């Protein structure tokens, strides 16, 4: 007979889990594995609330295994280190992002692209190599192989820095890979949410001219005067879209809802690149004419490997980049999820785990 989550491993753990597709989270007792020779055990201090957490707890992508403890934007302190661990010591502040395991031997892993490993192990809603279920950061503790743990820069705040472990690397990686780092080039950021607002900040740090593309006219003041965007474009205004045709070198599309790509492709110059990061629950329609007639490219990107994630954290620390957050208590998570579904957050919820998770 299968063991209960609380009996699978030797160390008791506590968090909040969703049990079904209602997505409602409630207190959950489970267990974590023993600290292995290559592992670090981490006391979780803060955990960001990603839009993919919402998709997962509601099974909107169709592959959620319940019970599920979400959370892959984790910042905490090391409480124990295995005998082979070289990178981290007890008491140090560290981060854990979207992945906690991979095969370590495939071509992707050898190129520091563990995020594309066919045997990738996600931080939650996945299975460890021993076959037991992974549980995420909406909890008090986690045990992770040191290869997948990040050093958290001293001058990066734990709370507003936590979302960088997903949102930050999700926009940083495609900017680096697709060459969106040349000062003076023009970047469009579609969607001003958890990903989009960080994309604006990182784009400006690279020296790009940044235009925010949004369906919400009321976000213009925030985009320009608070986040530092150079201009703002309402995507539902045909006249303004027409005037901006062919003006952008790149677009980072962070929208996670179903939306038309045709207007975005029209904004690109010849040889322009549209990189999609959002994960809508239904396929998007891809118009071919604007691609062919403008030698344009549509691509995608999924977080980044551990080496590049560390590079991103160091870059953000150097440039003073953090996420704009609303700090919440664990007991407020269901209300936060309801607000997130309505895009009612500026721009990322972060759970104060250590100060609010009580059994």
C-alpha positions, -999 to +999 in steps of 0.1 A: +000+000+000+013+035-009+025+056+019+008+089+027+027+122+019+035+126+056+051+091+058+071+090+025+102+106+040+118+110+074+114+147+080+081+163+086+071+193+065+042+216+064+027+238+037-005+246+018-018+224-010-046+222-035-065+189-035-086+193-066-092+215-096-111+241-075-076+253-068-084+261-032-053+257-010-054+246+026-029+234+053-011+202+043+012+179+063+038+160+042+075+151+044+109+158+029+137+135+022+168+131+043+196+156+034+218+135+009+255+139+004+249+164-025+219+181-009+212+213+010+182+217+033+167+251+032+144+269+056+120+288+033+116+325+041+097+338+011+081+324-020+067+342-050+033+335-065+037+328-102+009+327-127+019+291-135+010+283-099-026+294-106-027+274-139-014+243-120-037+244-089-067+247-112-053+220-136-057+244-166-029+227-184-043+192-178-014+175-160-017+184-124-012+157-098-030+163-066-023+172-038-001+199-052+020+224-031+029+252-056+058+276-054+091+279-074+103+313-065+119+303-032+144+323-010+156+308+023+186+300+044+206+268+044+201+248+076+220+216+066+245+207+039+256+172+028+292+161+030+299+166-007+284+201-008+310+227-017+291+258-028+269+265+002+273+267+040+248+266+068+233+301+074+238+313+038+209+328+019+200+309-013+173+307-039+155+278-057+137+284-090+117+263-114+139+232-115+154+209-089+167+181-110+178+168-144+198+139-159+231+159-157+245+140-188+224+149-219+234+176-244+213+202-228+227+195-193+262+196-206+255+230-221+241+244-188+206+242-202+191+219-176+158+236-182+155+218-215+166+184-202+142+156-213+143+143-177+138+177-161+125+176-125+103+206-116+102+221-081+066+210-078+040+189-096+068+166-106+085+135-093+119+130-077+143+104-090+130+080-062+095+083-077+080+103-049+061+136-056+078+170-054+062+197-033+070+234-038+078+265-018+044+272-002+059+253+027+084+256+056+114+236+042+128+221+011+157+197+003+175+203-030+206+190-048+232+218-046+235+219-084+201+235-086+205+260-058+214+296-065+236+320-045+215+350-035+235+382-038+240+401-006+224+433-018+193+417-033+163+418-010+148+384-001+112+393-006+112+415-038+141+394-052+123+361-049+102+365-082+134+369-102+139+332-098+112+327-123+100+360-137+135+374-139+152+345-157+121+340-180+127+374-196+165+376-192+172+343-210+155+351-243+170+386-242+204+371-241+198+343-265+180+363-292+204+392-290+181+417-273+210+434-256+222+460-281+219+495-266+196+518-286+175+490-301+138+492-296+121+465-274+083+460-271+070+444-240+035+429-244+017+427-211+026+446-180+023+419-153+047+398-133+069+391-163+064+423-182+073+448-155+106+429-149+112+428-187+109+466-188+135+470-160+160+445-175+155+460-210+164+495-197+194+481-179+206+467-213+203+502-227+172+494-249+144+518-258+113+501-243+077+504-253+050+487-232+021+472-252-010+467-232-048+465-234-052+487-203-048+524-210-047+531-172-013+514-170+005+541-190+015+563-161+028+534-142+047+520-172+065+553-180+068+572-147+073+543-123+090+516-143+109+537-168+094+527-201+100+552-229+066+549-245+032+531-241+010+516-268-027+505-263-030+473-283-067+478-289-063+513-305-061+507-343-049+543-350-020+541-326-011+506-338-010+517-374+012+547-365+036+523-347+039+497-375+074+486-382+090+505-353+102+477-330+133+455-333+120+429-308+089+421-288+088+400-256+052+387-254+044+379-217+006+375-221-006+343-207-042+346-220-053+338-256-046+368-277-040+377-314-004+378-327-011+396-359-010+431-344+023+424-326+039+411-358+029+443-376+048+463-351+081+446-359+107+460-383+121+438-411+141+410-394+122+417-361+118+390-335+086+381-315+094+359-285+065+344-267+068+336-230+032+332-218+016+298-218-021+302-228-043+272-221-053+271-258-032+274-290-026+308-306-032+315-343+001+322-362-004+344-393+023+335-419+021+365-443+037+390-420+065+365-412+073+359-448+069+394-461+091+408-433+116+380-427+104+380-391+109+354-365+086+340-338+103+321-311+098+309-275+118+305-244+114+287-211+132+300-180+169+293-181+196+269-168+212+273-134+244+291-147+223+317-165+199+321-136+229+329-114+241+354-140+207+370-140+206+373-102+240+390-103+230+413-131+198+423-112+218+429-080+243+451-100+216+472-115+192+474-085+165+454-103+138+438-081+102+428-086+074+451-075+055+430-049+026+428-026+038+408+005+011+385+019+006+360+046+001+323+038-035+324+050-043+351+023-031+329-006-066+320-018-076+356-020-043+363-038-050+336-063-085+351-070-069+385-075-041+371-097-068+355-120-081+391-125-047+406-130-053+426-098-017+427-085+012+451-090+030+430-100+038+399-080+025+384-048+052+371-024+043+350+006+061+358+038+064+321+046+086+322+077+064+348+095+030+334+086+031+297+081+018+281+113+004+246+119 
